[in-house]
């Protein structure tokens, strides 16, 4: 008995429908624009290294796959995965403290043989999901004790990451957790009280910083105090951005970049490379794309159908804004250097995967926006 076969055109059509299912076109297009800018800049920043570009392309393939999987998960499954994901990420952070490899004086990675994995990147996704799940579980009966417990859930991974030491990521983790607390209804009086308490605890916190972290803060206040030491990164980044002028020096023509004056040029300071080669006009366009990304994510957040979806999408949105703002701020000299990559542009496989998982969460929320909360 003969079996019917579909024409090649129909098979390709069904495959395409499967690939684009639950993929939000505006969000995806904006994100790909940032990734494209990242690849163009990375090729220059990495001194035209095809190997480094290939590694980033492989990471992009994994990231896109992870995004598609997350976008197509049932929303209930995404919610149920929050607690085990948080527990796994916490255990991996403990494993880093015990067995992690040391690179440039920091113990932040686990060596899995084939790749190096940075568990703090997984925690960037796990923490907001965990808090969103908890507050949905407590919906309708949220009290002050819930915010206290949530603060503990934030403090544990933040402390583990700070010990690596990675103060920048620890602060950003704390910020992403705080965003969930704010969206869940944390009182403004409490927020003001926390800010005042943090300011009062400044001397105590200062004594617990590493020497290089203190030096970064002092250098931020006055980079000229140590222009060849702690102030070198900020000084060279400012020179690179300023030398780009209005239209830039042109792709592959950045002198600060290719004469190796600019440190960490393919990771934390890739924005300086972009600014030197594409100038003020390029910077304005890049910022505009980031604003478009945040705007689309805010629209998705406002259309969320459940408390969990609203909190998770809101935290991802504000996290993307914070990472971009902090990176551009530290490269431009208006914030201290904290070692934060530029989202979707900087080199780094684990970071790229975690960012696209965040995009997948936003797409999942958008795809289920018309569902009625049960």
N, C-alpha and C positions, 0 to 999 in steps of 0.2 A: 504494500500500500504506500503510495507516494505521500510524502509529507510536504506541506506548504512551507515555502520559505519567503521571507520578507525581502523586498528589493533592497539593494545597498543604500539607496536614498532614505528609505524608511528606517533602516537600522541606524544610520547616522543621525537622522532626525530624533529618534528616541533616545540615543546616547546624549545628544545635545540637551534634550529636555531634562534628562537625568542630571547632567552636569550643572545646569543653571537652576535646578529646582531649589527654591528657598534662598537663592542668592539675590540680594538686593542690588539691582544694577547701579543706582547712584553711589551707594557706599562702596561697592566693589571698584567702580571706575575711579573714584577719588583715591582709594587706597593704592590701586595699581599705578596711578600717576605719581604718588610719593615713592613707591618702589622703583619706578623707572628713573626718577631723579636720583634715587640712591645708587642704582647701578651705574649711571653715567658718572656720578661724582666719585664712587668707589673705584672705578677704573683709573681715574686720575690720582686719587689719594693713595692707591696701592701701587703706584708707579707702573701702571698698565700690566699688572700681574693677572694673567689669564687664570692661573690656579686659584687665586683668591676669589675671583669673580665666579669661577665654576663652583667653588664651595658655597658661595652665597646663593647661587642658582639652585643647587641641590637642597639647601635649607629652605628656599622659597617653595620648591615642590612639596616638601614635607609640610610646610606651613599652610599651603593652599589645601592640601588634603585634610589637615586637621580642621581648618576653617569649614570646609564642606561637611565634614562629619558632624561637627558641633552644630552647624546651622540646620542639619536635617534630623537631629535628635528630637524625640518628643519632649516637650517642655517639662513634663513630670520627671523624665529620666535625668534631665539636666539638674533639676532640683535635688533629686535623690543622690546624685553623684557628689554634691557639695561636701558633705561630711567626710566620706572616705577620701576625697581628693585633698581636703585640708589635713586630715590625719597623715596621709602619705607624704605630703609636702613637708609637714613638720618632722616626720621621721627622717626624711632625706636631709633636712637641715641639720639634724642631730648627727647623721652619718657623715656629713661634711666636716663637722667639728671633730669627729673621731678619726675619720679615714680620708678626708679630702686632701687633694694635692695643693701644694703651695706654688703660686705664680706671682712674681713681683711682690713677695711679702704678704700676700693675702691667700687665705684658705677658703676658696669660694666654689671649687669645682669637684665633682666626682669623676674619676677616670673609669669609663665603662669599656675600655679597651678600644672600641672603634671610634668613639667620640668622647668629648668631655661635656659633662652636663652640669648646668648651674641651677640647683634646686630653687634658689630665690626667684628665678623667673617663673617657675611653676606656682610659687606662693603668690605672685602678683595676681594670678587668676583665682587661685583657691581661696584666698582670704575674702575677697568681696562676695564670692559665691556662698561661702560658709555663713557670713553675716547675713546675707540676703535670705538664705534658707532659714536661719534661726528667727529672724524677725517675722517672716511669713508664718512660721510655726507658732509664734506668739502673737499673731495679728489679733487685734481687738482687746488684748490684755497686756500690752507692753507697759512696763513700769521702770522705775529708776534702776532696779536690780538687773534688768535685762541689759541696760547700757553699761553697767559695771562689768557684767560677764563678757559682754562684747569687747570691752576695753582690755580684758585679760586675753581674749582670743587674738587681739591685735598685738598685745605686748609680747607674747611668747615668741612668735616668729620674728618680730622686729628685733628683739634682744638677741636671738640666735644669729640673725644676719649682721647685726652691729658687731658681734664678736669676731666676725671673719677676718679682718674688719671691713665693713662696707657700710659706712654711715649714710651715704647717699641713698642706697637702696632701702635701708632700714627706715629712713625718714619718709621715703615715697610709699613704702608699704603702710606705714602709719597713716599717711595722708589718704590712701585709698580706703583704708578701714574707716577713717573718720568721715569720709564722704558718705559711706553707707549709714553711719550713725546720724549724720545730718539729714539725709533723705528719709530716714525712719522716724524723724521727729524730735531729735535732740534739741532741747530748749536753748534759745539764744543766751539766756542767763548763764547756763552751764558752759556754753562755749566761751563767753567772755571770762568766766571764772577760770576755765582751763588755760586760756591765754595768759591771764594775770599770774596764775600759778607757775606756768612755764617760765615767764619772765623772772619771777621771784626765785625760781630754782636755777637760774642761769649760772651763778657761781658754782653750785654743786655739780651741774652737768659739765661745766668747763673742766673741772678737775678729773672727770672720767673720760675725757677725750684723749686720743693718742696725740703725740707731739706733732705729727705731720698734719693732723686734722686742725689743731690749734693754729698751726702756721698758715694753713690755707685760709682760715678766717681772718687772721691778722693781715695776710697778704691781700685779701679781698678789699680790706679797708684802705690799704696803701700798697699797691703792687711794687712801687719803686723801692720799698725797703729791702727786697731780695729779688732783683730783676733776673738774676741768673740761677736762682734756686726755686723757691716755692712760687715766686711770681712769674716764672718763665712761661708757663702755659698761657696764662692770661695775657701777658704782654705780647707774645708772638701771635696769639689768636686775634688780638685787637689790630696788630699791624697787618695781618693777612686780610681781615675784613676791610680795613680802611684803605689798603692799597688797591682793592678791587674797584673803588670808585663807583660811578653810576652804572656803567655797562660791563664792568669786569675786564679781566685780562684775557679772557677766552679759555675755552676748554683745553686742558692739558698744558696751559701756559702760566699757571700760578708759580711765582718764584718762591714764596715762603714754603709752599708745598713741596716743590721738586728740588729745592736746595736743602731740604730736611731741617728747616728751622722750626717747623710746626710739629709738635709732638702729638702722638695718638691721633694722627690725621685721618685714619680710616675708621675710627671708632668714636670716641667722645667728642673730638674736635672736627668732625667732618663738615659741620656747618661753616666753619672758617674756610675750609677748602672751597665749598660751594660759593661763599660770599666773595672770595678772592677771584674766582674764575667767572662768575656770572653777575657780580656787582650788586648794587642796590636794587636794580630792577628784578634780578633773579631772586633776591631775598624777599622782596615784596610779593612776588608771585608764589614763592614757596609758602610764605605765611598765609597767603590767601587760600591755598589748597588745604592747609591745616585747618583754617577756619571753616572751610566748606565741610571737611570731615567732621569737625566738632558740631557744626550746625545740623548735619544730617543725623548724627548720633543723638543729638538732643531731640530731634523730631521723633525718632524711633522710641526714645525713652518716654516721651510724653504720650505716646500711643500704646504703651505697655498695658497688658490686660490683667496682670496680677501684681501683687506687692513684690513678690520675688523678682519678677521680670523688671519691674521699675527700678528696684534697688540695684540689681545686677547691671542693667544697662546704664543706669546713671553713674554707677561707680566706674565702669569701663570708660564712659565718656569723659568724666572728669580726670581719670587716670591718664588718658591719652593727652588731654590738654596740659596736665601738670608736667608730664615727661617732656613734651615739646617745649613748653615755656621754660622749664628749668635748664634744659640743654642749651637753648638759644641764649638764655640769660647768663649762664656761666661762661659761654664762649664769648659773649659780648662784653663781659666784665661787670654786669649789673648784679650778679649772684656769685657766691663762692663756688669754687670748683668742687663738685661732688661726684664726678664720675658717672654721669647718666647719659646713655646713648640717645641719639635723635631717632624717634620712632620711624620705622620702615626705611630709614636712610642709612644709618650706621651699620657697619659690618658686625655680624654676630648671629649665629644660627639659633641658639636657644631663645634669645630675645625676639627674633623674628617670628618664631613659632608661637611664643606666648602672645605676641601682639595680634597675630592672625586668629588665635583662639578667641581673643577678645572681640575681634570683628565677627567671628562666627557666632558668638553670644548675641551680639547686636542683630545679626541677621535672623537668628532664631526668634528673638523677641518680635522683630518686625513680621516674620512669617506667621506668628501666632497672635497677632495684635487683635484679631476679631474674636478670639475665643473668649468665652465667659468663664470667669474664675469659678471653680467648683467649691 
